[in-house]
């Protein structure tokens, strides 16, 4: 979607260190290898992609969308930009609001 919108500098944030490691490593035998390979092919296009880890408290919007995803069938879904719940979380992320929690690292 970012590619089709003309974005050429993209930052991908994930709260899954495992997912990031799988995309960045040379794993060829993982059960989800097709999804991993697709992600790698997207990253290799002519654009700048940075993948970073964030705790879910660091990206409320992504956490909200991920929680909503459980209510939809597998596939790509877009949400209207005027969704009040989504706007609420976007505002928190834009303001840099964070809710601390104890984390074992």
For each residue, the residues with C-beta under 8 A, 3 or more apart:
1: 4 5 76 78
2: 5 7 10
3: 6 7 42 45 47
4: 1
5: 1 2
6: 3
7: 2 3 10 47
8: 46 47 48
9: 47 48
10: 2 7 47 48 49 50
11: 49 50 51 52
12: 49 50 51 52
13: 51 52 53 54 58 59 62
14: 17 19 20 51 52 53 54 62
15: 53 54 55 56 58 59 62 63
16: 19 20 53
17: 14 20 21 53
18: 21 22
19: 14 16 22 23
20: 14 16 17 23 24 51 52 53
21: 17 18 24 25
22: 18 19 25 27 30 32 36
23: 19 20 36 39 40 43 51
24: 20 21 51
25: 21 22
26:
27: 22 30 33 36
28: 33
29: 33
30: 22 27 33 36
31:
32: 22 35 36
33: 27 28 29 30 36 37
34: 37 38
35: 32 38 39
36: 22 23 27 30 32 33 39 40
37: 33 34 40 41
38: 34 35 41 42
39: 23 35 36 42 43
40: 23 36 37 43 44
41: 37 38 44 45
42: 3 38 39 45 49
43: 23 39 40 49 51
44: 40 41
45: 3 41 42
46: 8
47: 3 7 8 9 10
48: 8 9 10
49: 10 11 12 42 43
50: 10 11 12
51: 11 12 13 14 20 23 24 43
52: 11 12 13 14 20
53: 13 14 15 16 17 20
54: 13 14 15 58 59 62
55: 15 58 101 103
56: 15 59 62 63 66
57: 60 63 98 99 100 101
58: 13 15 54 55 98
59: 13 15 54 56 62 63 93
60: 57 63 64 89 92 93 97
61: 64 65 86 89 90 92 93
62: 13 14 15 54 56 59 65 66
63: 15 56 57 59 60 66 67 89
64: 60 61 67 68 85 86 89
65: 61 62 68 69 79 86
66: 56 62 63 69
67: 63 64 70
68: 64 65 71 72 79
69: 65 66 72 77
70: 67
71: 68
72: 68 69 75 77
73:
74:
75: 72
76: 1
77: 69 72
78: 1
79: 65 68 83 86
80: 83
81: 86 87
82: 87
83: 79 80 86 87
84: 87 88
85: 64 88 89
86: 61 64 65 79 81 83 89 90
87: 81 82 83 84 90 91
88: 84 85 91 92
89: 60 61 63 64 85 86 92 93
90: 61 86 87 93 94
91: 87 88 94 95
92: 60 61 88 89 95 97
93: 59 60 61 89 90 96 97
94: 90 91
95: 91 92
96: 93
97: 60 92 93
98: 57 58
99: 57
100: 57
101: 55 57
102:
103: 55
104:
105:
